[in-house]
Amino acid sequence: MVDIENGSGYLFTAESAKGRAAYKLYASSVLAGILLIWFYRATHIPLEGRWAWLGLFGAEIWFGFYWFVTQSARWNPIYYRTHKDKLSQRFGAQLPKVDIFVCTADPFAEPPSLVMSTILSLMAYDYEPEKLSIYLSDDAGSILTFYALWEASCFAKHWLPYCKKFKMEPRSPMAYFSTPCKDNNNSNYNEWSSMKKLFEDMTSRIERVVSLGKIPEEFKEQKRVSKWNAEMTSRNHRPIVQIMIDGRDQTATDLDGNPLPTLVYVAREKHPQHHHNFKAGAMNALIRVSSYVQIRVSSEISNAPIILNVDCDMYSNNSASIKDALCFFLDKRSHDVAYVQYPQFFHNITKNDLYANSLNVIGMVEISGFDIWGGPAYVGTGCFHRRESLCGKKYSGDYNEDWIRSEEIKHQENTSTLEGRAESLITCIYENNTLWGKEVGLKYGFPVEDIITGLTIQCKGWRSICHNPSRKGFLGMAPTTLEQTLVQHKRWGEGNFQISLSKHCPIIQGHGKIKLGLQFAYSIYGLWAPNSLPTFYYLIVPPLCLLKGISLFPKVSSPWFTTFAYVIVAKNTYAAAESLLCGDTFSGWWNSQRMWVYKRLTSYLYGVSDTIIKLLGFSKSSFTITSKVADGDESKRYENEVMEFGSSSPMFRIIATIAVLNLGCLLGGVMRLLVYEGVARLNDYFAQLILCGSMVAINVPVYGAMFFRKDKGRIPPSITFASLCLAMATCLVQIV
């Protein structure tokens, strides 16, 4: 390969975030305020309400500690700019090959038509197609998904030339055709209409097959379908590898005669008696290690030194993403870069981000803040990996990968022979007595296998890069109901908490291997779940004490009140400004505060309890797929930003009970002041009234769903009744 020194300059430049001096001054002042609050709590313990006071002291110690931990990701974020024009100047036609892995597991929760649009967007990258290989891992082993991939392989012959001709973005047909044609040229409009018709016809055939649950009779005549039989299920099926498009075949071309990328369908063997390790197992079935160790599917077929993995609903939004990533891998300063992580963003976020799913602040601030300490966590999608680092190789200072040699393919058999060899690598017993899932590939045993895998890679001497270009690299589909959002965060919170309580805790595993700042940055997410306990306490005890007439905060006339007020106002003002700068609206920031409360009261609380149960050995890890399907009424309510409470989820019972409890305590507290103690005592209870009132304001959608709404998205009457009874009983016990 061309020596990188033959070119001038670097392939990327880095810049620190602006305004860091002002931010550090702000952070220092908040820290001083937090320490003063701790001092006040420790020196002003009252006789009445002593235990409630001490409980608040414990909660505030935790909140202050957690705030300190979060500063690791905000202290000095770094942003990168790539110089893709220099890639071709330096490397010519010798840019490395890229393997792309897409995982799906359920054709009903993850519609194949959606998955195929993701596949097509990846096939249409602005990159030499003969250097691309796309693997679809179907954990369900569904013939419906296989049929959909065959349809996509046929449509690609039309779609790729169209993308190349018009250089359009995005290159997901579902996303591209969701907006009207903007080109008024008649000829271009006719081509747009014709291509849209082809896509709609393909989508209709796929959706019809999925709804019927069977493939067309004419498709069954193909020899490829013989690998399926009636006894196969999503949890019990043989290994299947089908090369849909063979990039080695010179006849595999699009309508313009240009080569097509390699396209492969993979369904690893699954059997009820063998644990399949969820997504981590599916990813490992596709990977290969160095040539002297056991190999897996992609090494038999393409053997690319760079691997991109993408969730099945997260389409490529930027056709230059591969070249952007290569700017980091091929720069002379980057021999130690293990992976390039693109932040997660979503295309279906409402104007005011109803369920706070945009992750804008995390993607634009927090993940970029990891870079100063050694790079971001691996978040499971939109990530380009150096294959050797993903497969367990340790970094040493003299490491310098030979990209050309690493791409050599030893096996040049015909397609059927190659498929047979690959199938032998994805059986249930292949990993027995091996280091797969331990020292090699993605790690097993945690719901968030991506986080622990990235941490392990960094502990082996590698670093990573967060790249967030102005045109987002990938756009996914966020949950469109409250329950889906809470279930997703339960898995994330629980998985990260399990890591924190294991030997893989960043503070333990990372000691002496990664910087302390990076250990803290990882801990931000590892401590999501335990945040639920002090939050739960803070949202129940002060309201009940207000109802009882017990003051837990300094009087408004006290100088100490200023300290509490400053910390609360400063933190929330900064959070709102940060959110607005990241593209959110003010209403969106307020929605994020609501979801911050709901997730801590439900998702993370369940995450803590389930983790403890697992540690006691009463249950095993499970993986819940977030459905990408919503009915028409749910979708309409989501678009209109009306919260969805239509199910009888126990999470809604907690939310409703806390909402009613705070409303009752606020009304009871105000009545106590007006009728019994007099308005003059407002000075004593002002902080608790503000806290209670804030919770009531946050829960306005809950009250509407309990008492006023009539649609199917309202809170079910059974939950309303149970929540009212529990909240009223709690208030009565407190009063008595």
HUKANOR-V439090 format. One record per backbone hydrogen bond with DSSP energy under -0.5 kcal/mol. NH is the residue of the N-H (numbers start at 1). CO is the residue of the C=O. Records with the same first field share a line. If there is no record, write none. Layout:
NH = CO + CO
This chain:
6 = 3
7 = 4
13 = 81
15 = 79
17 = 77
23 = 19
24 = 20
25 = 21
26 = 22
27 = 23
28 = 24
29 = 25
30 = 26
31 = 27
32 = 28
33 = 29
34 = 30
35 = 31
36 = 32
37 = 33
38 = 34
39 = 35
40 = 36
41 = 37
42 = 38
43 = 39
44 = 40
50 = 47
53 = 49
54 = 50
55 = 51
56 = 52
57 = 53
58 = 54
59 = 55
60 = 56
61 = 57
62 = 58
63 = 59
64 = 60
65 = 61
66 = 62
67 = 63
68 = 64
69 = 65
70 = 66
71 = 67 + 68
72 = 69
73 = 70
74 = 71
75 = 71
78 = 368
79 = 15
81 = 13
83 = 11
86 = 83
87 = 84
88 = 84
89 = 85
90 = 86
91 = 87
92 = 88
94 = 91
98 = 131
99 = 306
100 = 133
101 = 99 + 308
102 = 135
103 = 310
104 = 137
110 = 106
112 = 107
114 = 111
115 = 111
116 = 112
117 = 113
118 = 114
119 = 115
120 = 116
121 = 117
122 = 118
123 = 119
124 = 120
125 = 122
126 = 319
127 = 125
131 = 128
132 = 129
133 = 98
134 = 262
135 = 100 + 133
136 = 264
137 = 102 + 135
138 = 136 + 266
139 = 104 + 137
141 = 138
146 = 142
147 = 143
148 = 144
149 = 145
150 = 146
151 = 147
152 = 148
153 = 149
154 = 150
155 = 151
156 = 152
157 = 154
158 = 155
159 = 155
160 = 156
162 = 158
163 = 159
164 = 160
165 = 161
166 = 162
167 = 163
168 = 163
171 = 316
173 = 171
176 = 172
177 = 173
178 = 175
179 = 176
184 = 182
189 = 185
190 = 186
191 = 187
192 = 188
193 = 189
194 = 190
195 = 191
196 = 192
197 = 193
198 = 194
199 = 195
200 = 196
201 = 197
202 = 198
203 = 199
204 = 200
205 = 201
206 = 202
207 = 203
208 = 204
209 = 205
210 = 206
211 = 207
212 = 208
213 = 209
214 = 209
219 = 216
220 = 216
221 = 217
222 = 219
225 = 222
226 = 223
227 = 224
228 = 225
232 = 229
233 = 236
236 = 233
237 = 270
240 = 267
242 = 265
244 = 242 + 263
245 = 263
247 = 245
249 = 246
250 = 248
252 = 249
253 = 251
254 = 258
255 = 157
257 = 254
260 = 252
262 = 132
263 = 245
264 = 134
265 = 242
266 = 136
267 = 240
269 = 426
270 = 237
274 = 271
280 = 277
281 = 277
282 = 278
283 = 279
284 = 280
285 = 281
286 = 282 + 283
287 = 283 + 284
289 = 294
293 = 290
297 = 285
298 = 286
299 = 296
300 = 296 + 297
301 = 297
302 = 298
303 = 298
306 = 97
307 = 385
308 = 99
309 = 383
310 = 101
312 = 103
314 = 311
315 = 313 + 475
317 = 473
318 = 473
321 = 318
324 = 320
325 = 321
326 = 322
327 = 323
328 = 324 + 325
329 = 325
330 = 326
334 = 331
337 = 334
338 = 336 + 463
339 = 463
340 = 384
341 = 339 + 465
342 = 340 + 382
345 = 474
347 = 476
348 = 476
353 = 350
356 = 353
363 = 359
364 = 360
365 = 361
366 = 361
367 = 362
369 = 365
370 = 366 + 367
371 = 368
373 = 370
374 = 370 + 371
375 = 370
379 = 377
382 = 309
383 = 309
384 = 340
385 = 307 + 383
386 = 338
387 = 305 + 385
389 = 386
390 = 386
391 = 387
392 = 389
393 = 388
395 = 460
399 = 396
403 = 401
406 = 402
407 = 403 + 404
408 = 405
410 = 408
412 = 410
418 = 414
419 = 415
420 = 416
421 = 417
422 = 418
423 = 419
424 = 420
425 = 422
426 = 423
430 = 427
432 = 429
434 = 431
437 = 440
438 = 435
439 = 435
440 = 435
441 = 390
443 = 449
444 = 437
449 = 447
451 = 448
452 = 448
453 = 449
454 = 450
455 = 451
456 = 452
457 = 453
458 = 454
459 = 455
460 = 456 + 457
461 = 458
462 = 457
463 = 336
464 = 374
465 = 339
467 = 341 + 465
468 = 466
472 = 470
475 = 315
476 = 345
478 = 476
482 = 644
485 = 481
486 = 482
487 = 483
488 = 484
489 = 485
490 = 486
491 = 487
492 = 488
493 = 489
494 = 490
495 = 491
496 = 492
497 = 493
498 = 494
499 = 495
500 = 496
501 = 497
502 = 499
505 = 502
508 = 505
509 = 505
510 = 505 + 506
511 = 508
513 = 510
514 = 510
515 = 373
519 = 515
520 = 516
521 = 517
522 = 518
523 = 519
524 = 520 + 521
525 = 521 + 522
526 = 522
527 = 523
528 = 525
531 = 527 + 528
532 = 529
533 = 530
534 = 530
535 = 531
536 = 532
537 = 533
538 = 534
539 = 535
540 = 537
541 = 537
544 = 540
545 = 541
546 = 542
547 = 543
548 = 544
549 = 545
550 = 545
551 = 549
556 = 683
558 = 555
561 = 558
562 = 558 + 559
563 = 559
564 = 560
565 = 561
566 = 562
567 = 563
568 = 564
569 = 565
570 = 566
571 = 567
572 = 568
573 = 569
574 = 570
575 = 571
576 = 572
577 = 573
578 = 574
579 = 575
580 = 576
581 = 577
582 = 578
583 = 580
584 = 579
589 = 585
590 = 586
591 = 587
592 = 588
593 = 589
594 = 590
595 = 591
596 = 592
597 = 593
598 = 594
599 = 595
600 = 596
601 = 597
602 = 598
603 = 598
604 = 599
606 = 602
607 = 603
608 = 604
609 = 605
610 = 606
611 = 607
612 = 608
613 = 609
614 = 610
615 = 611
616 = 612
617 = 614
618 = 613
625 = 623
627 = 625
628 = 109
635 = 631
636 = 632
637 = 633
638 = 634
639 = 635
640 = 636
641 = 638
642 = 637
643 = 641
645 = 643 + 713
652 = 649
653 = 649
654 = 650
655 = 651
656 = 652
657 = 653
658 = 654
659 = 655
660 = 656
661 = 657
662 = 658
663 = 659
664 = 660
665 = 661
666 = 662
667 = 663
668 = 664
669 = 665
670 = 666
671 = 667
672 = 668
673 = 669
674 = 670
675 = 671
676 = 671 + 672
677 = 672
678 = 672 + 673
681 = 678
682 = 679
683 = 680
684 = 681
685 = 681
686 = 682
689 = 685
690 = 686
691 = 687
692 = 688
693 = 689
694 = 690
695 = 691
696 = 692
697 = 693
698 = 694
699 = 695
700 = 697
702 = 699
703 = 699
704 = 700
705 = 701
706 = 702
707 = 703
708 = 704
709 = 704
714 = 711
715 = 705
716 = 645
719 = 716
720 = 716
721 = 717
722 = 718
723 = 719
724 = 720
725 = 721
726 = 722
727 = 723
728 = 724
729 = 725
730 = 726
731 = 727
732 = 728
733 = 729
734 = 730
735 = 731
736 = 732
